[in-house]
Amino acid sequence: MKRIVLLALICAAVIGGCRKKEAASPSASAVSEQKTLNVFVHMTQLILGDELKDESGNTYRDPNTAWLKFAADRFTAQTGVKVSFVGYSSDGAQIKSMLQVEDPGLDIFSTGFALTNEEYARYTAPIISVSDAKAVYDPALVDVMQQVDGFVRDMQIAKGYGEAITYNEEVLKEAGYSEIPGDLETFEKMLAAIKANGVTPISMHRVENWPLSTIAQFADYVAGEPGVFVKMLKEPTPFADAAPVGKTLKLYTTWKSLGYFEQEIYPDFGVAMDSVAYGRAGMMLFGSWVLPQIISRVPSDTDPDVVKFDAAPDFGKGRWIYVSPNLGWAINKGSKNTEESKQFIEFLAKDTEFIVKAGSIPTHKDAPQGAPAAFALIDQHVREGKVKQMVGLPWSQNNVDNDEVLKEANILADNKWAGLPFDALDITRPNDWTAFDAQIARQNADYDKYRKDLGVSYK
C-alpha cells in the first residue's frame, strides 16, 4: 500500500513539474501575449503588389511590390506586434459600417474616402496633438489635415504631388514635343498632334464619374488659388464659364468635343493606365499616386523611364502643382489596440523605403530623406521657379456647407456636378453645345436656390 502511495506521489510530482515547466515556456507566453493589428487598406496594390500582365495579357499581382506588407514585416520584427491586412473599396461603405458599431475587428484604416468633422469626432480616436504634429511634420501640411479638438484624426504621414500630368515621353516625341508645354495654347497644339498620330491624347476612364472629380483641383490652377470648389459658395452661377470651376469644366468638355479623350470605353481603370504605359495614349490628368502604378505597367522590353510626371500648363494664372499631405491613416475609436495603432502609424511615417516606394516623400523629421526618382523632373521645375507649389485649404464648415448645397441640388453624389454637363455634349455633334448649356443653366439655378434656402455663404 505504501508503495502505491509513494508511486502516486512521484507521478504527481513529475506531472506537476512538467506542467509547471510547460507554463513557463517563453515561446508559449509570447504567443499568448502577442497582439495583432487589423489594418484596412483601400490601396490594395500596397498589400497585394502592383498589377502586371503576363505574355498572354493576363493580369496578375507582383508580390515583390507589396511595399506596405514589407513595412509591416519590419514593424513586427521590431515590436512583436503582428499586422493583418484587409482590402476595402474606396467608397468606404464597409469601414463606415464598422465605425458606427465600434467594431473592434477594425483597428486602423487608410483614409481613402471622405468623413465629416462630426464623423471623425464620433468614430475615430485622436492620434497626436496638433502642436506635437507640427513639431515633427511640416506645419503647413498639418494645417490641412483633419483635426478635432486640437488633435489630428487623419494622420497623413507623407507628402505628395497633387493633380498634374503623368505622360508617355515617347508619345510626345513622336508628336514633335520633348516635354509638357508650359502654356495652354502650345499644350493644346500638342494634343492635336498626338491625335493626328492616331493616339489618344488623354486617358480618363469615363465609365465612372470619379475621374472627373479632378476638375475641382485643376480649377485651382485655372484660378491660381486653392479651394475654388468650396469657394463656389461665393458664386451665384458657379458653373458658368466665367467662374473657375465652370471655366475648367468647359475646358474639359471642349477637349472632349475635339476628340482629345479616349473614344473607346475602358472596362476598368487598369486598362486606362495601360494605355499610357504602352503608348496607346499620351497622358493622364491625375495626382502623383497614379505615377508608380503606370510605371509598373510599362512592358518589359521598354525602359520604365519613358513615363514622366510634370505640372499642367499655365492656364493664365501661372503654372502650379499641388503639394499635399498623403498616405493618411485613422484609428477606429472602438479599437482595443489604440496605442499599438499609433505606434504603427509613427513607424510608417519614419519608414522612408515604404513611403518612397508608395510614390511619396517622407515629412517626419526623423525619417531619412528620400523621394521617388520619377519626381526628378517636377522637382527640377519647382527649384527653377518654372512651377509654383500650392497647398490646399484646411477642411472647414465651408466644405460641409458646399457639399450640402450640392446634395440638395442632387449633383453631389457620383460627381454629377461634373459628369452631367460633360456627358451632355454629343461627340457626334461636337459643335452643338445646346444640351451642355442647358445643363449648366439648371445646375446654376439649383445651386443658387439651395444656397439661399440653406442660408449658407462662404466664411
ZIPEMO-V169657 format. One record per residue. N is the residue number from 0. RES is the residue in three letters. SS is DSSP state (A for helix, B for strand, O for the rest). OMEGA is omega as a letter, one per 40 degrees, with the letter a starting at -180 (999 if undefined). NEAR is the number of other ideal C-beta (glycine too) atoms within 8 Angstrom. Layout:
n->(N & N)
res->(RES & RES)
ss->(SS & SS)
omega->(OMEGA & OMEGA)
near->(NEAR & NEAR)
This chain:
n->(0 & 1 & 2 & 3 & 4 & 5 & 6 & 7 & 8 & 9 & 10 & 11 & 12 & 13 & 14 & 15 & 16 & 17 & 18 & 19 & 20 & 21 & 22 & 23 & 24 & 25 & 26 & 27 & 28 & 29 & 30 & 31 & 32 & 33 & 34 & 35 & 36 & 37 & 38 & 39 & 40 & 41 & 42 & 43 & 44 & 45 & 46 & 47 & 48 & 49 & 50 & 51 & 52 & 53 & 54 & 55 & 56 & 57 & 58 & 59 & 60 & 61 & 62 & 63 & 64 & 65 & 66 & 67 & 68 & 69 & 70 & 71 & 72 & 73 & 74 & 75 & 76 & 77 & 78 & 79 & 80 & 81 & 82 & 83 & 84 & 85 & 86 & 87 & 88 & 89 & 90 & 91 & 92 & 93 & 94 & 95 & 96 & 97 & 98 & 99 & 100 & 101 & 102 & 103 & 104 & 105 & 106 & 107 & 108 & 109 & 110 & 111 & 112 & 113 & 114 & 115 & 116 & 117 & 118 & 119 & 120 & 121 & 122 & 123 & 124 & 125 & 126 & 127 & 128 & 129 & 130 & 131 & 132 & 133 & 134 & 135 & 136 & 137 & 138 & 139 & 140 & 141 & 142 & 143 & 144 & 145 & 146 & 147 & 148 & 149 & 150 & 151 & 152 & 153 & 154 & 155 & 156 & 157 & 158 & 159 & 160 & 161 & 162 & 163 & 164 & 165 & 166 & 167 & 168 & 169 & 170 & 171 & 172 & 173 & 174 & 175 & 176 & 177 & 178 & 179 & 180 & 181 & 182 & 183 & 184 & 185 & 186 & 187 & 188 & 189 & 190 & 191 & 192 & 193 & 194 & 195 & 196 & 197 & 198 & 199 & 200 & 201 & 202 & 203 & 204 & 205 & 206 & 207 & 208 & 209 & 210 & 211 & 212 & 213 & 214 & 215 & 216 & 217 & 218 & 219 & 220 & 221 & 222 & 223 & 224 & 225 & 226 & 227 & 228 & 229 & 230 & 231 & 232 & 233 & 234 & 235 & 236 & 237 & 238 & 239 & 240 & 241 & 242 & 243 & 244 & 245 & 246 & 247 & 248 & 249 & 250 & 251 & 252 & 253 & 254 & 255 & 256 & 257 & 258 & 259 & 260 & 261 & 262 & 263 & 264 & 265 & 266 & 267 & 268 & 269 & 270 & 271 & 272 & 273 & 274 & 275 & 276 & 277 & 278 & 279 & 280 & 281 & 282 & 283 & 284 & 285 & 286 & 287 & 288 & 289 & 290 & 291 & 292 & 293 & 294 & 295 & 296 & 297 & 298 & 299 & 300 & 301 & 302 & 303 & 304 & 305 & 306 & 307 & 308 & 309 & 310 & 311 & 312 & 313 & 314 & 315 & 316 & 317 & 318 & 319 & 320 & 321 & 322 & 323 & 324 & 325 & 326 & 327 & 328 & 329 & 330 & 331 & 332 & 333 & 334 & 335 & 336 & 337 & 338 & 339 & 340 & 341 & 342 & 343 & 344 & 345 & 346 & 347 & 348 & 349 & 350 & 351 & 352 & 353 & 354 & 355 & 356 & 357 & 358 & 359 & 360 & 361 & 362 & 363 & 364 & 365 & 366 & 367 & 368 & 369 & 370 & 371 & 372 & 373 & 374 & 375 & 376 & 377 & 378 & 379 & 380 & 381 & 382 & 383 & 384 & 385 & 386 & 387 & 388 & 389 & 390 & 391 & 392 & 393 & 394 & 395 & 396 & 397 & 398 & 399 & 400 & 401 & 402 & 403 & 404 & 405 & 406 & 407 & 408 & 409 & 410 & 411 & 412 & 413 & 414 & 415 & 416 & 417 & 418 & 419 & 420 & 421 & 422 & 423 & 424 & 425 & 426 & 427 & 428 & 429 & 430 & 431 & 432 & 433 & 434 & 435 & 436 & 437 & 438 & 439 & 440 & 441 & 442 & 443 & 444 & 445 & 446 & 447 & 448 & 449 & 450 & 451 & 452 & 453 & 454 & 455 & 456 & 457 & 458)
res->(MET & LYS & ARG & ILE & VAL & LEU & LEU & ALA & LEU & ILE & CYS & ALA & ALA & VAL & ILE & GLY & GLY & CYS & ARG & LYS & LYS & GLU & ALA & ALA & SER & PRO & SER & ALA & SER & ALA & VAL & SER & GLU & GLN & LYS & THR & LEU & ASN & VAL & PHE & VAL & HIS & MET & THR & GLN & LEU & ILE & LEU & GLY & ASP & GLU & LEU & LYS & ASP & GLU & SER & GLY & ASN & THR & TYR & ARG & ASP & PRO & ASN & THR & ALA & TRP & LEU & LYS & PHE & ALA & ALA & ASP & ARG & PHE & THR & ALA & GLN & THR & GLY & VAL & LYS & VAL & SER & PHE & VAL & GLY & TYR & SER & SER & ASP & GLY & ALA & GLN & ILE & LYS & SER & MET & LEU & GLN & VAL & GLU & ASP & PRO & GLY & LEU & ASP & ILE & PHE & SER & THR & GLY & PHE & ALA & LEU & THR & ASN & GLU & GLU & TYR & ALA & ARG & TYR & THR & ALA & PRO & ILE & ILE & SER & VAL & SER & ASP & ALA & LYS & ALA & VAL & TYR & ASP & PRO & ALA & LEU & VAL & ASP & VAL & MET & GLN & GLN & VAL & ASP & GLY & PHE & VAL & ARG & ASP & MET & GLN & ILE & ALA & LYS & GLY & TYR & GLY & GLU & ALA & ILE & THR & TYR & ASN & GLU & GLU & VAL & LEU & LYS & GLU & ALA & GLY & TYR & SER & GLU & ILE & PRO & GLY & ASP & LEU & GLU & THR & PHE & GLU & LYS & MET & LEU & ALA & ALA & ILE & LYS & ALA & ASN & GLY & VAL & THR & PRO & ILE & SER & MET & HIS & ARG & VAL & GLU & ASN & TRP & PRO & LEU & SER & THR & ILE & ALA & GLN & PHE & ALA & ASP & TYR & VAL & ALA & GLY & GLU & PRO & GLY & VAL & PHE & VAL & LYS & MET & LEU & LYS & GLU & PRO & THR & PRO & PHE & ALA & ASP & ALA & ALA & PRO & VAL & GLY & LYS & THR & LEU & LYS & LEU & TYR & THR & THR & TRP & LYS & SER & LEU & GLY & TYR & PHE & GLU & GLN & GLU & ILE & TYR & PRO & ASP & PHE & GLY & VAL & ALA & MET & ASP & SER & VAL & ALA & TYR & GLY & ARG & ALA & GLY & MET & MET & LEU & PHE & GLY & SER & TRP & VAL & LEU & PRO & GLN & ILE & ILE & SER & ARG & VAL & PRO & SER & ASP & THR & ASP & PRO & ASP & VAL & VAL & LYS & PHE & ASP & ALA & ALA & PRO & ASP & PHE & GLY & LYS & GLY & ARG & TRP & ILE & TYR & VAL & SER & PRO & ASN & LEU & GLY & TRP & ALA & ILE & ASN & LYS & GLY & SER & LYS & ASN & THR & GLU & GLU & SER & LYS & GLN & PHE & ILE & GLU & PHE & LEU & ALA & LYS & ASP & THR & GLU & PHE & ILE & VAL & LYS & ALA & GLY & SER & ILE & PRO & THR & HIS & LYS & ASP & ALA & PRO & GLN & GLY & ALA & PRO & ALA & ALA & PHE & ALA & LEU & ILE & ASP & GLN & HIS & VAL & ARG & GLU & GLY & LYS & VAL & LYS & GLN & MET & VAL & GLY & LEU & PRO & TRP & SER & GLN & ASN & ASN & VAL & ASP & ASN & ASP & GLU & VAL & LEU & LYS & GLU & ALA & ASN & ILE & LEU & ALA & ASP & ASN & LYS & TRP & ALA & GLY & LEU & PRO & PHE & ASP & ALA & LEU & ASP & ILE & THR & ARG & PRO & ASN & ASP & TRP & THR & ALA & PHE & ASP & ALA & GLN & ILE & ALA & ARG & GLN & ASN & ALA & ASP & TYR & ASP & LYS & TYR & ARG & LYS & ASP & LEU & GLY & VAL & SER & TYR & LYS)
ss->(O & A & A & A & A & A & A & A & A & A & A & A & A & A & A & A & A & A & A & A & A & A & A & O & O & A & A & A & A & A & A & A & A & O & O & B & B & B & B & B & B & O & O & O & A & A & A & A & O & O & B & B & B & O & O & O & O & O & B & B & B & O & A & A & A & O & A & A & A & A & A & A & A & A & A & A & A & A & A & O & O & B & B & B & B & B & B & O & O & O & O & O & A & A & A & A & A & A & A & A & O & O & O & O & O & O & O & B & B & B & O & O & O & O & O & O & A & A & A & A & A & A & A & B & O & O & O & B & B & A & A & A & A & A & A & A & O & O & A & A & A & A & O & O & O & O & B & B & O & O & B & B & O & O & B & B & B & B & B & B & B & O & O & O & B & B & B & B & A & A & A & A & A & A & O & O & O & O & O & O & O & O & B & A & A & A & A & A & A & A & A & A & A & A & A & A & O & O & O & B & B & B & B & O & O & O & O & O & O & A & A & A & A & A & A & A & A & A & A & A & A & A & A & O & O & O & O & O & O & A & A & A & A & A & O & O & O & O & O & O & O & O & O & A & A & A & A & A & A & A & A & A & A & A & A & A & A & O & O & O & B & O & O & O & O & O & O & O & A & A & A & A & A & A & A & A & A & O & O & O & B & B & B & B & O & O & O & A & A & A & A & A & A & A & A & A & O & O & O & O & O & O & O & A & A & A & B & B & B & B & O & O & O & B & O & O & O & O & O & B & B & B & B & B & B & B & B & B & B & B & B & B & O & O & O & O & O & A & A & A & A & A & A & A & A & A & A & A & A & A & O & A & A & A & A & A & A & O & O & O & B & B & O & O & O & O & O & O & O & O & O & O & A & A & A & A & A & A & A & A & A & A & A & O & O & O & O & B & B & B & O & O & O & O & O & O & A & A & A & A & A & A & A & A & A & A & A & A & O & O & O & O & A & A & A & A & A & A & A & A & A & A & A & A & O & O & A & A & A & O & O & O & O & A & A & A & A & A & A & A & A & A & A & A & A & A & A & A & A & A & A & A & A & A & O & O & O & O & O)
omega->(i & a & i & i & a & i & i & i & i & i & i & i & i & a & i & i & i & a & i & i & i & a & a & a & a & a & i & i & a & a & a & a & a & a & i & i & i & a & a & a & i & i & a & i & a & i & i & a & i & i & i & i & i & a & i & i & i & a & i & a & i & a & i & a & i & a & i & i & i & i & i & i & i & i & i & i & a & a & a & i & a & i & i & a & i & i & i & a & a & i & i & a & a & a & a & a & i & i & a & i & a & a & a & i & i & i & a & i & i & a & a & i & a & i & i & i & a & i & i & a & a & a & a & a & i & a & a & i & a & i & i & i & a & i & a & i & i & a & a & i & i & a & a & i & a & a & i & i & i & i & i & i & i & a & i & a & a & i & i & i & a & a & a & a & i & a & i & a & a & i & i & a & i & i & i & a & a & i & i & i & a & a & a & a & i & i & a & i & i & i & i & i & i & i & a & i & i & a & i & a & a & i & a & a & a & a & i & a & a & i & i & i & i & i & a & i & i & i & i & i & i & a & a & i & a & i & a & i & i & a & i & i & i & a & i & i & a & a & i & a & i & i & a & a & i & i & a & i & i & i & i & a & i & i & i & a & i & i & a & i & a & i & i & i & i & a & i & a & i & i & i & i & i & a & i & a & a & i & i & i & a & a & i & a & a & i & a & i & a & a & a & i & i & i & a & a & i & a & a & a & a & i & a & i & i & i & a & a & a & a & i & i & i & a & i & a & a & i & a & i & i & i & a & i & i & a & a & i & i & a & i & i & i & i & i & a & a & a & i & i & i & a & a & i & i & i & i & a & a & a & a & a & i & a & a & i & i & i & a & a & a & i & i & a & a & i & i & a & i & i & i & i & a & i & a & a & a & i & i & a & i & a & a & i & i & a & i & i & i & i & a & i & i & i & a & i & i & i & a & a & a & i & a & i & i & i & i & i & i & i & i & a & i & i & a & i & i & a & a & i & a & a & a & i & a & a & i & i & a & a & a & a & a & a & i & a & i & i & i & i & i & a & i & a & a & a & a & i & a & i & i & a & a & i & a & i & a & a & 999)
near->(4 & 5 & 6 & 7 & 8 & 8 & 8 & 8 & 8 & 8 & 8 & 8 & 8 & 8 & 8 & 8 & 8 & 8 & 8 & 8 & 8 & 8 & 7 & 7 & 8 & 6 & 6 & 9 & 9 & 9 & 7 & 6 & 6 & 9 & 8 & 8 & 14 & 10 & 14 & 14 & 14 & 12 & 11 & 8 & 11 & 11 & 11 & 9 & 10 & 11 & 13 & 10 & 9 & 7 & 3 & 4 & 5 & 6 & 6 & 8 & 9 & 10 & 7 & 5 & 10 & 11 & 11 & 13 & 10 & 10 & 13 & 12 & 8 & 10 & 13 & 11 & 6 & 7 & 9 & 6 & 14 & 8 & 11 & 8 & 11 & 8 & 9 & 12 & 7 & 7 & 5 & 13 & 7 & 9 & 12 & 10 & 8 & 11 & 15 & 7 & 7 & 9 & 9 & 9 & 5 & 14 & 13 & 16 & 12 & 12 & 11 & 8 & 9 & 4 & 13 & 7 & 9 & 6 & 11 & 14 & 10 & 7 & 11 & 16 & 10 & 10 & 12 & 10 & 9 & 11 & 7 & 8 & 13 & 9 & 6 & 8 & 12 & 8 & 7 & 7 & 15 & 13 & 7 & 12 & 13 & 12 & 10 & 11 & 6 & 7 & 11 & 14 & 14 & 13 & 14 & 12 & 13 & 14 & 12 & 15 & 12 & 13 & 11 & 16 & 11 & 14 & 15 & 14 & 12 & 8 & 15 & 15 & 9 & 8 & 13 & 6 & 10 & 5 & 9 & 14 & 10 & 8 & 8 & 9 & 6 & 10 & 11 & 9 & 9 & 15 & 14 & 11 & 11 & 14 & 13 & 7 & 9 & 4 & 13 & 13 & 14 & 14 & 14 & 11 & 11 & 9 & 7 & 7 & 10 & 7 & 11 & 12 & 9 & 11 & 12 & 11 & 11 & 14 & 15 & 17 & 14 & 14 & 9 & 9 & 8 & 9 & 9 & 14 & 10 & 12 & 11 & 12 & 13 & 6 & 8 & 5 & 10 & 11 & 13 & 9 & 7 & 6 & 12 & 11 & 14 & 14 & 12 & 12 & 16 & 9 & 10 & 13 & 12 & 8 & 13 & 12 & 10 & 10 & 9 & 10 & 12 & 13 & 6 & 4 & 6 & 13 & 5 & 8 & 9 & 9 & 10 & 15 & 14 & 11 & 13 & 18 & 13 & 9 & 10 & 8 & 16 & 14 & 14 & 15 & 11 & 10 & 12 & 13 & 11 & 11 & 13 & 13 & 12 & 14 & 11 & 12 & 14 & 12 & 6 & 3 & 3 & 7 & 5 & 8 & 6 & 11 & 16 & 12 & 14 & 11 & 12 & 13 & 12 & 9 & 10 & 6 & 10 & 6 & 12 & 14 & 15 & 16 & 11 & 13 & 14 & 10 & 12 & 12 & 14 & 15 & 14 & 17 & 10 & 10 & 13 & 6 & 10 & 9 & 6 & 12 & 14 & 11 & 10 & 15 & 14 & 9 & 13 & 14 & 15 & 10 & 11 & 11 & 10 & 12 & 17 & 13 & 9 & 13 & 11 & 13 & 12 & 16 & 12 & 11 & 6 & 5 & 13 & 5 & 6 & 10 & 8 & 10 & 5 & 11 & 12 & 7 & 10 & 14 & 9 & 8 & 11 & 12 & 6 & 6 & 6 & 7 & 11 & 9 & 9 & 13 & 10 & 10 & 8 & 7 & 7 & 9 & 6 & 11 & 9 & 10 & 11 & 12 & 9 & 10 & 14 & 11 & 9 & 10 & 13 & 8 & 11 & 9 & 7 & 6 & 10 & 11 & 12 & 14 & 11 & 11 & 15 & 12 & 6 & 10 & 14 & 8 & 9 & 4 & 6 & 10 & 5 & 8 & 7 & 6 & 10 & 11 & 8 & 9 & 11 & 13 & 8 & 8 & 14 & 13 & 8 & 12 & 15 & 10 & 9 & 11 & 11 & 7 & 7 & 10 & 5 & 8 & 7 & 7 & 5)
